[in-house]
Amino acid sequence: MTSTPHLTPLGLFETHEATLRQAVDACRSRAYWAAFPEMPSPRAYGETAAADGEAAFAAYRDKPFTLDQPGVTGTAGGERSPFGFDLGITYPVSDIDALLKAGKAAMPGWRKAGPNGRAGVCIEILKRLNARSFEIANAVMHTTGQAFMMAFQAGAPHAQDRGLEAVAYGWKAMTDQTPTARWEKPQGKNPPLVMDKRFEVVGRGVGLVIGCATFPTWNGYPGLFASLVTGNAVVVKPGPTAILPLAITVKIAREVLADCGLDPNLVTLAIGDTVAKDLALRPEVAVIDYTGSTGFGDWLEQNARQAQVYTEKAGVNTVVIDSTDDPKGMVRNLAFTLSLYSGQMCTTTQVIFVPKDGIQAGPERMSFDQVVAALAGGVDKFLSDPERAVEVLGAIQSDATLARIDEAAKLGTVVLPSRAITHPKFGQARIRTPLILTMDAADEGKYGHELFGPISIIVKTDSTADSLERAARLTRTKGALTTGLYSTDPQLIEQATDLFVEAGVALSVNLTGGVFVNQSAAYSDFHGTGANPAANAALCDLAFVANRFRVVQSRVPVLETAQ
């Protein structure tokens, strides 16, 4: 990579300091704030941004991806869009020894940039990523299967805000103490003891970000930027089906580092035959961020002993329906929740608990069967227009998810079959509507584990108390990232809140409007808690960043004549 340095880390800190401080304030207040516009508007991104982004994506196809990094030994690729075509992109494969060695060698210069300088550089990377949001959105869409609007919002500005959130928390943690101090200890009649002390933030080593196939940027940016801002080099290992969004990210990060006269090998891409397990056990790797299956997440936590490991794994997200004064709003809200991205979100509701005697719905009483019919009918009606449906559902990301839909239909009573929809633009896209089943509460062996994809189960319980106990127990034993409650009883809501706080899961109550249980807002909503088996960390809090660095001090006596 060749670049003419013309920026400085501290200069970038001055440029972006107001944004950084706004982010810190938002994290403290938890009020709404966003640094990056979430709507793909020409006013925000420019009149030609959409066309330019689509053209940039098209230009990547059927070509080698240019990335100048150490130890290149060959190429690899093989991505296929869930919308029905091969991307045809090949990426450089680098020797992992070379990447780790180069990353370690780049760290001393990065350390000397200091907390302010590193924060400035990280925000500049995020700003440049934001300028290319349409390009990244197309890359996310055609590797994950997200429909374009979701790929734009979640894959670009929302992911960038999550990255900035990590930078804000990292900067706050690093600057919690002064970088220098003069220490004076009185000695009575004798002269005081005087020392000058320096406290320097030192990254722990190389960070490893193991990419997620369905949300490569949204789930990847928090760990990437948390490790980078706290002084670590980062190796990014995408999932083999979703390389392009993170490859673009790595390339932009390397360009910014080079423009600042810093070693671009602070951020590198690892693909090809490099096995994540082998990488994770390397002594140079000091921090690991992972989103994916429980099996591999548990393996990382148990075996990567040399590293600080942050994982987000599988869970069983639940909703408990007790009563509602807006049954139509409840059904509309849940229909969107169950349909969005075909349920391929770690926050999507899987199990809906409903008492066998039904619920109070405004002035009327709805039987269990009526609640089931309303939910199934709501989803079916919501997705009745194919052109609208495909923009909500997106496409199924993996063959395993397709197979899981068909297998899950055998588990219970099908009340809404999953059906295929033809995309008007991409005829080969694999698009499926949600499958909805009913089961009895005793069938926990069937519904009590993650069934990733557009699969939802309405479970008949003895009572609301039974529903709450089962939902909380599932959270404690299997994990969950979200749970929901519909109730008009203030006392029950308070009891349920305490119950789910103890279970360690985020609770949403009576969502009937434009906020959905599977959405998470940067700076305000904590994604995961680290308090149940679905994740051992939260995105983002101070605990997510503070153990990625160490503070090393030096001290020098101040001679009396120099005071």
KEDOZA-547025 format. One record per residue (C-alpha): x, y, z. Coordinates in steps of 0.05 Angstrom, whole numbers, plus 5000, padded with zeros to 4 digits. Layout:
<pts>
@x: X&y: Y&z: Z
...
</pts>
This chain:
<pts>
@x: 5000&y: 5000&z: 5000
@x: 5027&y: 5068&z: 4982
@x: 4998&y: 5131&z: 5012
@x: 5022&y: 5202&z: 5025
@x: 5014&y: 5217&z: 5099
@x: 4980&y: 5283&z: 5109
@x: 4939&y: 5271&z: 5171
@x: 4959&y: 5263&z: 5243
@x: 4924&y: 5224&z: 5298
@x: 4919&y: 5284&z: 5343
@x: 4896&y: 5327&z: 5285
@x: 4840&y: 5277&z: 5273
@x: 4823&y: 5278&z: 5347
@x: 4813&y: 5354&z: 5342
@x: 4771&y: 5344&z: 5280
@x: 4726&y: 5292&z: 5311
@x: 4728&y: 5311&z: 5384
@x: 4658&y: 5341&z: 5385
@x: 4629&y: 5276&z: 5355
@x: 4667&y: 5234&z: 5406
@x: 4642&y: 5275&z: 5465
@x: 4571&y: 5272&z: 5439
@x: 4577&y: 5197&z: 5435
@x: 4603&y: 5194&z: 5507
@x: 4546&y: 5238&z: 5531
@x: 4495&y: 5195&z: 5494
@x: 4523&y: 5132&z: 5526
@x: 4515&y: 5164&z: 5594
@x: 4446&y: 5193&z: 5583
@x: 4419&y: 5134&z: 5542
@x: 4377&y: 5184&z: 5503
@x: 4367&y: 5180&z: 5428
@x: 4427&y: 5203&z: 5387
@x: 4458&y: 5179&z: 5323
@x: 4522&y: 5202&z: 5289
@x: 4505&y: 5172&z: 5221
@x: 4440&y: 5182&z: 5183
@x: 4401&y: 5117&z: 5179
@x: 4359&y: 5134&z: 5119
@x: 4390&y: 5126&z: 5049
@x: 4372&y: 5197&z: 5031
@x: 4407&y: 5237&z: 4976
@x: 4405&y: 5296&z: 5025
@x: 4449&y: 5258&z: 5073
@x: 4493&y: 5219&z: 5026
@x: 4492&y: 5257&z: 4960
@x: 4451&y: 5254&z: 4897
@x: 4494&y: 5200&z: 4864
@x: 4510&y: 5159&z: 4926
@x: 4461&y: 5103&z: 4912
@x: 4483&y: 5093&z: 4840
@x: 4556&y: 5100&z: 4859
@x: 4549&y: 5048&z: 4913
@x: 4515&y: 4998&z: 4867
@x: 4568&y: 5010&z: 4814
@x: 4623&y: 5000&z: 4866
@x: 4593&y: 4934&z: 4886
@x: 4586&y: 4912&z: 4814
@x: 4659&y: 4930&z: 4802
@x: 4681&y: 4880&z: 4855
@x: 4646&y: 4821&z: 4822
@x: 4685&y: 4769&z: 4783
@x: 4752&y: 4802&z: 4800
@x: 4808&y: 4797&z: 4851
@x: 4798&y: 4842&z: 4912
@x: 4859&y: 4887&z: 4919
@x: 4888&y: 4886&z: 4989
@x: 4962&y: 4897&z: 4999
@x: 4980&y: 4861&z: 5063
@x: 5039&y: 4817&z: 5085
@x: 5051&y: 4744&z: 5070
@x: 5004&y: 4733&z: 5011
@x: 5007&y: 4660&z: 4990
@x: 4947&y: 4655&z: 4943
@x: 4874&y: 4672&z: 4935
@x: 4807&y: 4646&z: 4958
@x: 4734&y: 4664&z: 4952
@x: 4669&y: 4629&z: 4935
@x: 4614&y: 4675&z: 4962
@x: 4545&y: 4667&z: 4932
@x: 4489&y: 4717&z: 4940
@x: 4426&y: 4689&z: 4974
@x: 4391&y: 4726&z: 4919
@x: 4416&y: 4675&z: 4870
@x: 4484&y: 4690&z: 4838
@x: 4558&y: 4680&z: 4850
@x: 4598&y: 4740&z: 4870
@x: 4661&y: 4713&z: 4836
@x: 4708&y: 4753&z: 4881
@x: 4775&y: 4726&z: 4902
@x: 4813&y: 4753&z: 4962
@x: 4887&y: 4749&z: 4981
@x: 4904&y: 4694&z: 5029
@x: 4960&y: 4713&z: 5076
@x: 5005&y: 4669&z: 5118
@x: 4980&y: 4677&z: 5189
@x: 5050&y: 4680&z: 5218
@x: 5063&y: 4740&z: 5174
@x: 4999&y: 4775&z: 5195
@x: 5010&y: 4764&z: 5269
@x: 5082&y: 4786&z: 5265
@x: 5064&y: 4849&z: 5226
@x: 5007&y: 4865&z: 5274
@x: 5053&y: 4860&z: 5335
@x: 5106&y: 4903&z: 5300
@x: 5055&y: 4957&z: 5286
@x: 5031&y: 4964&z: 5358
@x: 5087&y: 5007&z: 5389
@x: 5074&y: 5064&z: 5340
@x: 4999&y: 5057&z: 5352
@x: 5011&y: 5060&z: 5428
@x: 5049&y: 5125&z: 5420
@x: 4989&y: 5156&z: 5385
@x: 4956&y: 5156&z: 5453
@x: 4883&y: 5150&z: 5472
@x: 4864&y: 5215&z: 5438
@x: 4901&y: 5200&z: 5374
@x: 4874&y: 5130&z: 5369
@x: 4803&y: 5154&z: 5380
@x: 4813&y: 5206&z: 5325
@x: 4838&y: 5155&z: 5276
@x: 4782&y: 5106&z: 5292
@x: 4728&y: 5159&z: 5281
@x: 4760&y: 5178&z: 5215
@x: 4755&y: 5105&z: 5194
@x: 4681&y: 5106&z: 5213
@x: 4669&y: 5171&z: 5176
@x: 4699&y: 5141&z: 5113
@x: 4659&y: 5078&z: 5121
@x: 4597&y: 5120&z: 5127
@x: 4613&y: 5157&z: 5062
@x: 4612&y: 5089&z: 5028
@x: 4549&y: 5063&z: 5062
@x: 4513&y: 5046&z: 4996
@x: 4572&y: 5005&z: 4973
@x: 4575&y: 4968&z: 5040
@x: 4499&y: 4959&z: 5039
@x: 4502&y: 4923&z: 4972
@x: 4559&y: 4880&z: 4999
@x: 4518&y: 4863&z: 5061
@x: 4455&y: 4849&z: 5021
@x: 4489&y: 4801&z: 4974
@x: 4527&y: 4762&z: 5026
@x: 4475&y: 4757&z: 5082
@x: 4409&y: 4759&z: 5045
@x: 4384&y: 4821&z: 5081
@x: 4336&y: 4863&z: 5039
@x: 4368&y: 4928&z: 5017
@x: 4337&y: 4975&z: 5068
@x: 4358&y: 4931&z: 5126
@x: 4426&y: 4919&z: 5095
@x: 4436&y: 4994&z: 5090
@x: 4412&y: 5011&z: 5159
@x: 4439&y: 4952&z: 5200
@x: 4500&y: 4940&z: 5156
@x: 4523&y: 5011&z: 5149
@x: 4500&y: 5070&z: 5194
@x: 4475&y: 5027&z: 5252
@x: 4538&y: 4985&z: 5250
@x: 4580&y: 5049&z: 5246
@x: 4543&y: 5077&z: 5307
@x: 4558&y: 5012&z: 5345
@x: 4631&y: 5021&z: 5325
@x: 4631&y: 5093&z: 5350
@x: 4598&y: 5070&z: 5414
@x: 4656&y: 5023&z: 5426
@x: 4706&y: 5079&z: 5411
@x: 4670&y: 5124&z: 5461
@x: 4671&y: 5072&z: 5516
@x: 4743&y: 5056&z: 5501
@x: 4765&y: 5128&z: 5503
@x: 4726&y: 5140&z: 5567
@x: 4759&y: 5079&z: 5600
@x: 4829&y: 5098&z: 5577
@x: 4824&y: 5170&z: 5600
@x: 4794&y: 5155&z: 5667
@x: 4860&y: 5171&z: 5699
@x: 4908&y: 5228&z: 5682
@x: 4966&y: 5209&z: 5636
@x: 5017&y: 5245&z: 5680
@x: 5021&y: 5268&z: 5751
@x: 5069&y: 5301&z: 5800
@x: 5066&y: 5263&z: 5865
@x: 5087&y: 5299&z: 5930
@x: 5087&y: 5265&z: 5997
@x: 5099&y: 5310&z: 6058
@x: 5156&y: 5290&z: 6104
@x: 5145&y: 5336&z: 6163
@x: 5205&y: 5382&z: 6173
@x: 5242&y: 5348&z: 6116
@x: 5231&y: 5364&z: 6043
@x: 5173&y: 5326&z: 6011
@x: 5183&y: 5265&z: 5969
@x: 5169&y: 5286&z: 5897
@x: 5162&y: 5242&z: 5837
@x: 5138&y: 5252&z: 5766
@x: 5094&y: 5194&z: 5743
@x: 5070&y: 5173&z: 5675
@x: 5012&y: 5126&z: 5662
@x: 5010&y: 5095&z: 5593
@x: 4955&y: 5054&z: 5562
@x: 4982&y: 4991&z: 5529
@x: 4942&y: 4944&z: 5485
@x: 4943&y: 4871&z: 5506
@x: 4964&y: 4843&z: 5439
@x: 4930&y: 4823&z: 5375
@x: 4854&y: 4823&z: 5374
@x: 4818&y: 4771&z: 5333
@x: 4748&y: 4787&z: 5305
@x: 4713&y: 4724&z: 5280
@x: 4658&y: 4747&z: 5233
@x: 4585&y: 4731&z: 5233
@x: 4551&y: 4706&z: 5170
@x: 4486&y: 4744&z: 5179
@x: 4510&y: 4810&z: 5209
@x: 4584&y: 4816&z: 5192
@x: 4590&y: 4891&z: 5205
@x: 4537&y: 4903&z: 5259
@x: 4566&y: 4846&z: 5301
@x: 4637&y: 4857&z: 5278
@x: 4648&y: 4931&z: 5288
@x: 4642&y: 4934&z: 5364
@x: 4699&y: 4886&z: 5376
@x: 4741&y: 4913&z: 5318
@x: 4738&y: 4985&z: 5343
@x: 4740&y: 4968&z: 5417
@x: 4806&y: 4930&z: 5406
@x: 4834&y: 4982&z: 5358
@x: 4821&y: 5044&z: 5400
@x: 4851&y: 5011&z: 5462
@x: 4918&y: 5000&z: 5428
@x: 4913&y: 4930&z: 5397
@x: 4926&y: 4906&z: 5327
@x: 4866&y: 4869&z: 5297
@x: 4861&y: 4809&z: 5251
@x: 4792&y: 4803&z: 5220
@x: 4769&y: 4733&z: 5201
@x: 4703&y: 4736&z: 5163
@x: 4657&y: 4678&z: 5155
@x: 4670&y: 4645&z: 5087
@x: 4602&y: 4666&z: 5060
@x: 4606&y: 4739&z: 5081
@x: 4676&y: 4764&z: 5066
@x: 4663&y: 4826&z: 5024
@x: 4634&y: 4874&z: 5077
@x: 4692&y: 4862&z: 5124
@x: 4743&y: 4862&z: 5068
@x: 4719&y: 4932&z: 5048
@x: 4723&y: 4952&z: 5121
@x: 4794&y: 4927&z: 5129
@x: 4816&y: 4962&z: 5065
@x: 4787&y: 5029&z: 5088
@x: 4819&y: 5022&z: 5157
@x: 4886&y: 5008&z: 5126
@x: 4880&y: 5069&z: 5080
@x: 4866&y: 5115&z: 5139
@x: 4924&y: 5087&z: 5180
@x: 4971&y: 5097&z: 5121
@x: 4946&y: 5167&z: 5110
@x: 4966&y: 5182&z: 5182
@x: 5036&y: 5154&z: 5173
@x: 5018&y: 5093&z: 5216
@x: 5031&y: 5021&z: 5199
@x: 4969&y: 4995&z: 5162
@x: 4984&y: 4925&z: 5186
@x: 4948&y: 4943&z: 5250
@x: 4886&y: 4917&z: 5213
@x: 4890&y: 4855&z: 5169
@x: 4844&y: 4804&z: 5137
@x: 4851&y: 4729&z: 5147
@x: 4813&y: 4683&z: 5100
@x: 4823&y: 4617&z: 5063
@x: 4846&y: 4554&z: 5098
@x: 4865&y: 4590&z: 5163
@x: 4824&y: 4554&z: 5216
@x: 4792&y: 4599&z: 5268
@x: 4809&y: 4548&z: 5322
@x: 4883&y: 4550&z: 5304
@x: 4882&y: 4626&z: 5303
@x: 4846&y: 4631&z: 5369
@x: 4899&y: 4592&z: 5406
@x: 4959&y: 4631&z: 5381
@x: 4997&y: 4664&z: 5439
@x: 4999&y: 4730&z: 5401
@x: 4922&y: 4734&z: 5403
@x: 4902&y: 4769&z: 5467
@x: 4830&y: 4788&z: 5453
@x: 4776&y: 4749&z: 5415
@x: 4707&y: 4773&z: 5392
@x: 4659&y: 4721&z: 5366
@x: 4586&y: 4717&z: 5345
@x: 4558&y: 4649&z: 5325
@x: 4541&y: 4580&z: 5350
@x: 4541&y: 4560&z: 5423
@x: 4587&y: 4501&z: 5409
@x: 4644&y: 4543&z: 5381
@x: 4632&y: 4600&z: 5430
@x: 4636&y: 4552&z: 5489
@x: 4700&y: 4522&z: 5459
@x: 4732&y: 4591&z: 5454
@x: 4714&y: 4608&z: 5526
@x: 4742&y: 4541&z: 5551
@x: 4805&y: 4535&z: 5508
@x: 4830&y: 4604&z: 5488
@x: 4859&y: 4615&z: 5557
@x: 4912&y: 4664&z: 5535
@x: 4859&y: 4713&z: 5509
@x: 4802&y: 4755&z: 5536
@x: 4743&y: 4724&z: 5500
@x: 4677&y: 4760&z: 5484
@x: 4622&y: 4716&z: 5456
@x: 4551&y: 4722&z: 5432
@x: 4519&y: 4654&z: 5422
@x: 4452&y: 4621&z: 5412
@x: 4391&y: 4632&z: 5455
@x: 4316&y: 4624&z: 5459
@x: 4281&y: 4691&z: 5457
@x: 4211&y: 4692&z: 5486
@x: 4148&y: 4734&z: 5490
@x: 4096&y: 4725&z: 5545
@x: 4025&y: 4748&z: 5528
@x: 3982&y: 4760&z: 5589
@x: 3934&y: 4815&z: 5565
@x: 3932&y: 4875&z: 5520
@x: 3888&y: 4936&z: 5509
@x: 3910&y: 4939&z: 5435
@x: 3906&y: 4870&z: 5405
@x: 3911&y: 4895&z: 5333
@x: 3974&y: 4935&z: 5350
@x: 4004&y: 4875&z: 5386
@x: 3991&y: 4829&z: 5327
@x: 4019&y: 4880&z: 5277
@x: 4082&y: 4889&z: 5320
@x: 4094&y: 4815&z: 5328
@x: 4080&y: 4801&z: 5254
@x: 4136&y: 4849&z: 5235
@x: 4182&y: 4821&z: 5289
@x: 4173&y: 4749&z: 5265
@x: 4180&y: 4768&z: 5191
@x: 4240&y: 4816&z: 5192
@x: 4299&y: 4784&z: 5156
@x: 4263&y: 4718&z: 5159
@x: 4278&y: 4712&z: 5233
@x: 4353&y: 4707&z: 5219
@x: 4369&y: 4753&z: 5277
@x: 4397&y: 4734&z: 5345
@x: 4343&y: 4779&z: 5376
@x: 4282&y: 4750&z: 5340
@x: 4227&y: 4720&z: 5383
@x: 4223&y: 4644&z: 5377
@x: 4174&y: 4624&z: 5432
@x: 4108&y: 4659&z: 5448
@x: 4076&y: 4636&z: 5514
@x: 4000&y: 4642&z: 5517
@x: 3956&y: 4616&z: 5574
@x: 3909&y: 4559&z: 5556
@x: 3850&y: 4600&z: 5581
@x: 3867&y: 4657&z: 5534
@x: 3879&y: 4731&z: 5547
@x: 3840&y: 4794&z: 5560
@x: 3843&y: 4837&z: 5498
@x: 3811&y: 4904&z: 5512
@x: 3738&y: 4892&z: 5530
@x: 3738&y: 4824&z: 5498
@x: 3765&y: 4756&z: 5518
@x: 3808&y: 4720&z: 5467
@x: 3814&y: 4645&z: 5473
@x: 3881&y: 4611&z: 5462
@x: 3858&y: 4589&z: 5393
@x: 3837&y: 4660&z: 5376
@x: 3905&y: 4687&z: 5396
@x: 3938&y: 4635&z: 5352
@x: 3893&y: 4652&z: 5294
@x: 3905&y: 4726&z: 5302
@x: 3980&y: 4719&z: 5303
@x: 3982&y: 4671&z: 5244
@x: 3932&y: 4713&z: 5206
@x: 3972&y: 4777&z: 5222
@x: 4036&y: 4748&z: 5193
@x: 4000&y: 4721&z: 5132
@x: 3965&y: 4787&z: 5118
@x: 4029&y: 4827&z: 5129
@x: 4065&y: 4786&z: 5077
@x: 4007&y: 4779&z: 5028
@x: 4037&y: 4828&z: 4978
@x: 4099&y: 4794&z: 4949
@x: 4134&y: 4858&z: 4929
@x: 4127&y: 4885&z: 5000
@x: 4142&y: 4818&z: 5031
@x: 4210&y: 4809&z: 4998
@x: 4233&y: 4877&z: 5024
@x: 4219&y: 4853&z: 5095
@x: 4238&y: 4780&z: 5091
@x: 4303&y: 4786&z: 5052
@x: 4331&y: 4718&z: 5031
@x: 4352&y: 4656&z: 5070
@x: 4427&y: 4661&z: 5083
@x: 4445&y: 4587&z: 5088
@x: 4425&y: 4518&z: 5065
@x: 4423&y: 4497&z: 5138
@x: 4369&y: 4547&z: 5153
@x: 4327&y: 4524&z: 5094
@x: 4332&y: 4452&z: 5118
@x: 4315&y: 4473&z: 5190
@x: 4249&y: 4504&z: 5167
@x: 4227&y: 4439&z: 5136
@x: 4249&y: 4397&z: 5195
@x: 4216&y: 4443&z: 5246
@x: 4149&y: 4434&z: 5212
@x: 4149&y: 4363&z: 5241
@x: 4156&y: 4386&z: 5313
@x: 4086&y: 4411&z: 5328
@x: 4019&y: 4431&z: 5299
@x: 4029&y: 4477&z: 5239
@x: 3983&y: 4537&z: 5241
@x: 4019&y: 4577&z: 5187
@x: 4062&y: 4539&z: 5137
@x: 4125&y: 4570&z: 5109
@x: 4119&y: 4585&z: 5036
@x: 4166&y: 4606&z: 4981
@x: 4160&y: 4675&z: 4948
@x: 4189&y: 4694&z: 4881
@x: 4229&y: 4758&z: 4883
@x: 4208&y: 4805&z: 4826
@x: 4281&y: 4825&z: 4812
@x: 4321&y: 4764&z: 4833
@x: 4285&y: 4703&z: 4808
@x: 4334&y: 4654&z: 4840
@x: 4330&y: 4684&z: 4909
@x: 4312&y: 4636&z: 4965
@x: 4256&y: 4670&z: 5003
@x: 4212&y: 4637&z: 5054
@x: 4156&y: 4664&z: 5099
@x: 4154&y: 4647&z: 5173
@x: 4132&y: 4579&z: 5198
@x: 4087&y: 4582&z: 5259
@x: 4072&y: 4522&z: 5303
@x: 4035&y: 4508&z: 5367
@x: 4059&y: 4462&z: 5423
@x: 4042&y: 4446&z: 5494
@x: 4085&y: 4472&z: 5550
@x: 4108&y: 4401&z: 5565
@x: 4143&y: 4399&z: 5496
@x: 4202&y: 4440&z: 5521
@x: 4250&y: 4389&z: 5491
@x: 4225&y: 4411&z: 5423
@x: 4219&y: 4487&z: 5432
@x: 4271&y: 4498&z: 5486
@x: 4332&y: 4506&z: 5441
@x: 4349&y: 4556&z: 5386
@x: 4315&y: 4543&z: 5319
@x: 4350&y: 4597&z: 5278
@x: 4309&y: 4624&z: 5221
@x: 4235&y: 4640&z: 5207
@x: 4208&y: 4590&z: 5258
@x: 4162&y: 4612&z: 5314
@x: 4125&y: 4570&z: 5366
@x: 4063&y: 4589&z: 5405
@x: 4065&y: 4550&z: 5470
@x: 4002&y: 4535&z: 5511
@x: 4015&y: 4544&z: 5586
@x: 3974&y: 4534&z: 5648
@x: 3973&y: 4608&z: 5665
@x: 4012&y: 4673&z: 5658
@x: 4052&y: 4654&z: 5720
@x: 4070&y: 4589&z: 5686
@x: 4090&y: 4628&z: 5623
@x: 4135&y: 4675&z: 5662
@x: 4168&y: 4619&z: 5700
@x: 4182&y: 4580&z: 5637
@x: 4209&y: 4640&z: 5600
@x: 4255&y: 4659&z: 5657
@x: 4280&y: 4587&z: 5664
@x: 4295&y: 4582&z: 5590
@x: 4334&y: 4647&z: 5594
@x: 4375&y: 4623&z: 5653
@x: 4390&y: 4555&z: 5623
@x: 4391&y: 4566&z: 5547
@x: 4403&y: 4641&z: 5544
@x: 4365&y: 4697&z: 5510
@x: 4381&y: 4766&z: 5482
@x: 4309&y: 4792&z: 5484
@x: 4244&y: 4778&z: 5518
@x: 4176&y: 4812&z: 5512
@x: 4114&y: 4819&z: 5554
@x: 4043&y: 4842&z: 5539
@x: 4002&y: 4858&z: 5600
@x: 3954&y: 4912&z: 5625
@x: 3968&y: 4894&z: 5698
@x: 4020&y: 4943&z: 5729
@x: 4034&y: 4897&z: 5787
@x: 4048&y: 4838&z: 5740
@x: 4092&y: 4881&z: 5696
@x: 4133&y: 4901&z: 5757
@x: 4139&y: 4829&z: 5780
@x: 4159&y: 4806&z: 5710
@x: 4211&y: 4862&z: 5706
@x: 4244&y: 4838&z: 5770
@x: 4241&y: 4766&z: 5745
@x: 4275&y: 4781&z: 5679
@x: 4327&y: 4826&z: 5712
@x: 4346&y: 4767&z: 5755
@x: 4348&y: 4723&z: 5693
@x: 4394&y: 4774&z: 5659
@x: 4355&y: 4791&z: 5596
@x: 4330&y: 4855&z: 5564
@x: 4254&y: 4863&z: 5570
@x: 4207&y: 4901&z: 5524
@x: 4136&y: 4914&z: 5550
@x: 4074&y: 4926&z: 5508
@x: 4106&y: 4941&z: 5441
@x: 4050&y: 4959&z: 5392
@x: 4080&y: 5016&z: 5351
@x: 4144&y: 5029&z: 5313
@x: 4193&y: 4998&z: 5362
@x: 4204&y: 4922&z: 5358
@x: 4233&y: 4873&z: 5407
@x: 4288&y: 4851&z: 5358
@x: 4315&y: 4921&z: 5347
@x: 4372&y: 4950&z: 5387
@x: 4392&y: 5024&z: 5387
@x: 4465&y: 5044&z: 5395
@x: 4483&y: 5088&z: 5455
@x: 4417&y: 5070&z: 5489
@x: 4402&y: 4995&z: 5485
@x: 4452&y: 4945&z: 5512
@x: 4455&y: 4887&z: 5463
@x: 4464&y: 4826&z: 5508
@x: 4479&y: 4830&z: 5581
@x: 4532&y: 4778&z: 5595
@x: 4486&y: 4754&z: 5650
@x: 4457&y: 4692&z: 5616
@x: 4485&y: 4638&z: 5570
@x: 4469&y: 4674&z: 5505
@x: 4528&y: 4723&z: 5513
@x: 4585&y: 4734&z: 5561
@x: 4588&y: 4809&z: 5546
@x: 4545&y: 4868&z: 5528
@x: 4550&y: 4913&z: 5467
@x: 4572&y: 4962&z: 5493
@x: 4591&y: 4978&z: 5564
@x: 4655&y: 4993&z: 5601
@x: 4667&y: 4919&z: 5616
@x: 4669&y: 4907&z: 5540
@x: 4729&y: 4953&z: 5532
@x: 4766&y: 4959&z: 5598
@x: 4800&y: 4891&z: 5596
@x: 4829&y: 4902&z: 5526
@x: 4886&y: 4945&z: 5553
@x: 4932&y: 4953&z: 5612
@x: 4959&y: 5016&z: 5645
@x: 5034&y: 5014&z: 5654
@x: 5067&y: 5068&z: 5696
@x: 5136&y: 5097&z: 5702
@x: 5161&y: 5144&z: 5756
@x: 5222&y: 5188&z: 5765
@x: 5244&y: 5224&z: 5828
@x: 5245&y: 5300&z: 5823
@x: 5308&y: 5328&z: 5852
@x: 5301&y: 5385&z: 5900
@x: 5340&y: 5433&z: 5855
@x: 5292&y: 5417&z: 5798
@x: 5228&y: 5431&z: 5837
</pts>
